[in-house]
Structure formats: C-alpha cells, structure tokens
Amino acid sequence: MADSETVQQINLAWHHRNDSNFGHELDRRGFIVARVTDDEAKASKAARDEAKAEREKQVAALTAANATERAAKVEAKGLPRQWEAGQLVAVNSFGHAYALDLFTVQGEIAEVNSTLQTMTGDYASMSLAKEGQKVRYEKQIESQRQEAAQRLAGRDDVKTLREHWQAKNTTSDGVQQFFENIKEAGFTVACVDAKEAKHSQINAEIARNYSPDYFIPTYDAGEMIAFAASGASYRLNGITLDDKHAGNQLTDYLATQPAMMNLTEARETIRENREAERAEPQIQIAPIVGDALGAGNLGAKVTVKGLESIGNAVDSVVDGIAGFLFGGLGHTSSPAIHYEQNATAARTIPAAPEAQPSQARQVREEGKRAEKGGGDSRGASWETFKESHLQQFDPEIIEAMRRRREEQERQEREDRSRERGRER
C-alpha cells in the first residue's frame, strides 16, 4: 500500500467498530467515506489509459545502450488507479482515496463483504469528499497558525512588525512600504538562499545528534528573516505578522524585486553597524551609574578606571550578542564571552573580565570531557550557552526549550512518585 499508516488507521477503525458501524468509526478517525460516481469512474479510466499510452511512448523512444534498464524503470512507474462505479472509498486528511475492500480491510472475508454491502447510505462523491478534506485541512492549519501567532503576541519586536504590516495595507506601495518602515525601525531583512537553506538542514541534523536539547532552526530557500536591533530573528510569515495571507503576498513581492541580501550578508551588515556604533562613545555615564548605585545613594567614588570597567562590561554583552549571530557552533568565528555584571555588586565596580576561551570552544571541550568521563551532563558551559545565547534570539528556540523543560520536569515528577511508592 502507498500509505501504510492510512491502511493501519482503516484497520483500527474496523477492529474498533461498534455494532458493525464501520462508517462512523472511520469518520471519528478523520476519514470521509464516499462512493465513486459513474462520471468519476469514467474519468479515472480515461486518465489511466492516457498515462499508459504515454509510458509506452517513452519506452519505445529509448534506443540507447542502457535502453532495456531504463525501459524497465519507466514501466515500473505506477499508473493512476481506475475506480469502479459504486465503489466505497475512504478519503484521508490529505485528500487521498483508499478503496474499502479486502486489500485494505483485514478481516474475515465474509464479514468484511457483509459489512460493506450494508453500507448503503447516501454518501458523497469522491471528488466532494476530497474537497471536504481540503477544507478541513485548511481550517486545521489556520487554527495552528492562530495559536502560534498568539504565543508571539507579547514580544515588542513582533508588535512593531505587525503594526507596520497592518499599516501597509492602507498605502499604495504595500509590501515595499512595509520593508522601508521596518528598516527605519531598526530591522534588517534577509532572504534565505538555497545554499543557506541546505546548510541549515545539515547543521540542525548535527545538533540533534549531538544533544536533544540543542535546537537550531531550519530555513527554506526564499524565506525572509527580519533581524531586530537586539539581535533577535523573526520569520516574516503568517505567524509573525498574524496574517494568513502574508506568505503569499511576500512571495509575490519577492518574485518582482531584485535579489535581496542573504542571511550571511545581513549578519555581516549587522556586525559592521555594531562595530561602527561601538567606535563612537555614546554611553551616558550618569544614568548607568545612577541605576547601578541607586538614585540618591551614590555611596562609592566613581573613578576613571571604574568607568572603563563599565564600558568594558557593556562591550562584552554586545560581543556576546554578535558572537551568537556570527560565530556560533559550526561557524568559523568564535562568540565572545557573555559577561553579565551583577547590579547589586555594582557599588564596588568590578574590573574588566579577563580574556577567556570562546563560548563555542568551552562547549566543545565540555562535551569531550563529558564523553570521556562517561557522564550524561554536558557541563556548566553547555547550560550557560543555552540560557544566555540560544533562548534570546529565535522564538522557535524558546518554544523547543520550553517543551523540553516541561518534559524533563514531568519525568522527574514521575520518578519521585515511583520512588515514594517503593518507600511505602
């Protein structure tokens, strides 16, 4: 069978039917039972005959040395199914029809035939059933999109993107105006090219093999990504923009526009902008010191060396953000250490942190030590990397981490419950 999972579901419906109500059980499992009409049977025969003639034509045209082998491959290709008028079929959620007969329903021959003969209800045609499943599928997808969009609703970056997207519908320039507006708001937009899409798939597979906790988003060629000034990245789609038509509108826009910068170029642009900003001293010292020491309670003498320490700490945080974007695991450059200054300890302004190995190097070394020691833990560096870098940039990472954390907590609760049961 072409789809063994569908056949399994049909057989589960057969074995769990109540009072021989096979049709209701199929419907409960998401199928739509239909009956092939005369017109559908004729159309299926015509389509099969046409496909068969085309295949014979291709076989006859093969005159190369390996013609026999190639002809065998062509003949091995399946032909469209020819349906019989009045035949009962079960249409799955993808709109594929499966005949309800002894090939798909594994049961006693007499019982199966008897049950199918009693199914004489006014069933829809096969084409209407396929259309009905298409509507169901679209509703399911829309429901999932709305739920995902709601989970992003509280993010300030997402609010900004959605406000500009909604505003563009009232302008003549449409999508172009949207991109100009978000650029002014500090976003950098990139379009994933084919090479980057392929590499994202490879890197994600490597990450999954390394640790189930390590999640890397995968991208499709032509997908648009918006980088916020904070470094967070957002897919420009129906979820982020909360508009089910956004994907098609963006695709149409991309087809009529010159090539956009890819992810690599966008990240390089962000890096250059950050370096330019850091080259110019724009830090307002008084507010920083006031926040750190407490308004009206400046109980420490601020020295030039202390101010340099604050500046170095701020630079280190910026380096941590840039390091994730441009030098994470699997990349050539190494991310800088994410140095965080404790606000409560700011009264004795600490000295600048000493040079330390990159975060990526620490993770690799921790992984090697854990493997040599036979332990399951990846070490403190691994946890630090996840918490301080992975979770602050992509909503998908946060969602994956949340699910993983909840699963671990649930498993721990079950283990504690079993332990208490043994103690009793």
Secondary structure, 3 states (H helix, E strand, C coil): CCCHHHHHHHHHHHHCCCCCCHHHHHHHCCCEEEECCHHHHHHHHHHHHHHHHHHHHHHHCCCCCCHHHHHHHHHHCCCCCCCCCCCEEEECCCCCEEECCCCCCCCCHHHHHHHHHHCCCCCEEHHHHHHHHHHHHHHHHHHHHHHHHHHCCCCHHHHHHHHHHHHHCCCCCCHHHHHHHHHHCCCEEEECCHHHHHHHHHHHHHHHHHCCCCCCCCCCCCCEEEECCCCCEEECCCCCCCCCCHHHHHHHHHHCCCCCCCHHHHHHHHHHHHHHHHHCCCCCHHHHHHHHHCCCCCCCCCCHHHHHHHHHHHHHHHHHHHHHHHHCCCCCCCCCCCCCCCHHHHHHCCCCCCCCCCHHHHHHHHHHHHHHHCCCCCCHHHHHHHHHCHHHCCHHHHHHHHHHHHHHHHHHHHHHHHHHHHHC
